[in-house]
């Protein structure tokens, strides 16, 4: 018996792309058995990113945009437009604890996988929907992706762009992966409720709602004070010179985040070898530092520009205040804290090719997460159906009908 917290939980996932499937990947890493339903023809459309040119060559055949949100799952290919395919889904749902879907209401009805359809065969199942804009309102049946529902419509792009000449583009699956972890948390709470009370739940998470939550300070402040009241200081106007980003000799950046400026100012100046600034009347106490912050920032700019990022790593190492190198995604794998905590382990794809993938950030009992690769399209069709009690003759019949892969 596994000691993972969701061991024994079975999840039936009818979802595509990254947002909702990422939740399934998290649940699998927490110990659940996750059965991924893919369309019989072609599978999850994200598999097609390889042929669309969005995934570069030279990656040893690893379709990383499938691997990231689908590791640790089993795959079954089902044509849910057919009566036989719908029968298979209902048969599988009977023995599952969670039904997880990203399909919009009209397609759920068409495929007979809406709440009433699934609850008809399993009244106790936790039914989970991930959407762009929530289950209610004028856009409940409107397609959404994190680039539009989360990043653009949710106000996040505007917050990042500010005075730049054009909108900042988000990184791939940025909102999707945050949202997947959010869905997994909601599912876990619903499973706890069911165990504690015997009552099941319908769980909804939308990308727009996720964006509103993420933008809470700005949204709330705008309601209180009107407009866009969040401060947007230039580098030289920063109220606290120990909160900001400074450029190094080799064109890298160091971010300082010492919010308690009075507390850390003496230590910081000692560490960087500028104890003369402790007795300088312009900067000796907090009010003076604020009034003369531009001059102090000019001095710090010169200091940071005189040394490389690696030199600053060594100099700032003993500092008790918060600081960091502004790292590139390619550097994360080698970050000492990432290595020590096993946050980005090496995994083998189904074709055997090694690659690295960040795990979900939740650890239980300090046990490092050890993900496995994503399944091939329909890799577990027969295995899943046999485990569900479907006779081999019936499986062959479904195959002949085109209901399953």
Buried (B, 14 or more C-beta within 10 A) or exposed (E): EEEBBBEEBBBBBBBBBBBBBBBBBBBBBBBBBBBBBBBBEEBBEBBBBBEEEEBEEEEEEBBBBBBBBBBBBBBBBBBBBBEBBBBBBBBBBEBBBBBBBBBBBEBBEBBBBBBEBBBEBBEEBBBBBBBBBBEEEEBBBEEBBBBBBBBBBBBBBBBEEEEEEEEEEBEBBBBBBBBBBBBBBBBBEBBEBBEEEEEBBBBBBBBBBBBBEBBEEBBEBBEEEEEBEBEEEEEBEBEBBBBBBBBBEEEBBBBBEBEEBEEBBEBBBBBBEBEEBEEBEEBEEEEBBBEBBBBBBEBBBEBBEEBEBEEBBEBBEEBEBEBBBBBEEEEBBEBEEBEEBBBBBEBEBBEEEEBEBBBBEBBEEEEEBEBBBBBBBBBBBBEBBEBBEBEEEBBEBBBEEBBBB
